[in-house]
Amino acid sequence: MDSNIKNNDTQTVNKTVKKNLYEIIIDDINNTIQSGNFSYEKPICTEKQLSLQYGVSRITAKRAITDLEHQGILYRKRGVGSFVVRNFAAKNHTMSNTSRLSNTFAFLLPFDTAKGGLIDTVAELSVSLNKAGYFMGTYITSENVSDEKYTLGQLLEQNIAGIVYYPKNNKMNLDLLNQFVINDKPVVIIDKSNDCSYIHNVTSDNFVGGKLLTEHLVSLGHKNIAFLSNASIDETSSVRDRFGGYIKTLHKYRLPTSMDNLVTGLDILTEQIAITHTSTPKLNSVISKLYNNGVTAILTENDQVANSVIWALRELNISVPEDMSICGFDNTVWSQKTETGITTISQDFTEIGKQVSSILLSSLKDPSYPNQKCIVPVKLIVRGSTLPPRQ
């Protein structure tokens, strides 16, 4: 890494913002660029150098570099390293600290951008905002509602241009969001729907997604279909809308519905369980009961949950899709981690980014810009986890 890059302020950053290691690296690189203490002709960093200087893995170092590339700050030369983009540095260096901050949007989300396809949303947002002379910083709260609230409070003290907010659930800290709105800072909620008349909203069409999956299962001949989610329907509008599409489709085709086939709020299926295929007695018990009650297909909350369900079925010696069809949602990498692949719903994360950037920029140009509630279309992706029902 360029020897001019300093990380002397790391402890101060940690005390005030609760940042991850990769975010600290990003801040240090940005500070070096803003000071002008670098060369366009030499790499400002490499993965190996960052890893050694900060004592982090190559994955963490790569994450920091990739985020800066998405923001239009760095570009990479294979086998050489990462360089500062000339136009960005020239423009950024001439700004005062206050004006620079006012040209920055914050993106607050509960998990790493690599999850759930959000990396496409981040990339599109960064490109669109950069073209208009704005930049974006990401803040990850690790699915912790307390950290979510804390970070929103911290952002209120910064001179940001606006905020994109992906809340963990529908308890979205309206008291804090109101302060952004009062200060004429646009707020866009993504993933979770909200009925607030002054806060913008961009979501995928979760209702239609649930409908498409259920119609697919019905077309295969399934009549006894269950719905299973780790999240609570009460607190998570996206899951609630998927359930709505499911139940309305069952009613449309006059198929039986039962509370026994509705399993929500399990709150046990973590990412670590999905990665390690850890046995979960509670999930095994739920699935065994559904199977014994004649259920032939399960529509799950998302691809990660679907993956955990498939592994639980294997432990119970129930074959997928011969004995039980499984559907996911999101079309993430989880949908392709099994031999058959998982039938799922594809969200257009790039289009979500386009809609969000359009709202942010339009709101800044026109204070009277009307409140937007955008619903982005979804697509059914059929893979090998669904077949006609067992006999």
Secondary structure, DSSP 4 states (H G I P E B T S, - for coil): --TT---TTHHHHHHHH---HHHHHHHHHHHHHHHT-S-TTS-SB-HHHHHHHHT--HHHHHHHHHHHHHTTSEEEETTTEEEE-HHHHHHHHHS-HHHHHHTEEEEEESS-TTGGGHHHHHHHHHHHHHHTT-EEEEEE-TT-HHHHHHHHHHHHTS--SEEEE--SSS---HHHHHHHHHTT--EEEESS----TTSEEEEE-HHHHHHHHHHHHHHTT--SEEEE-SS-TTT-HHHHHHHHHHHHHHHHTT----GGGEE-------HHHHHHT---HHHHHHHHHHHHTT--EEEESSHHHHHHHHHHHHHTT--TTTT-EEE-SB--GGGGSSSS--BEEEE-HHHHHHHHHHHHHHHHH-TTPPP-EEEE-EEEE--TT--SPP-
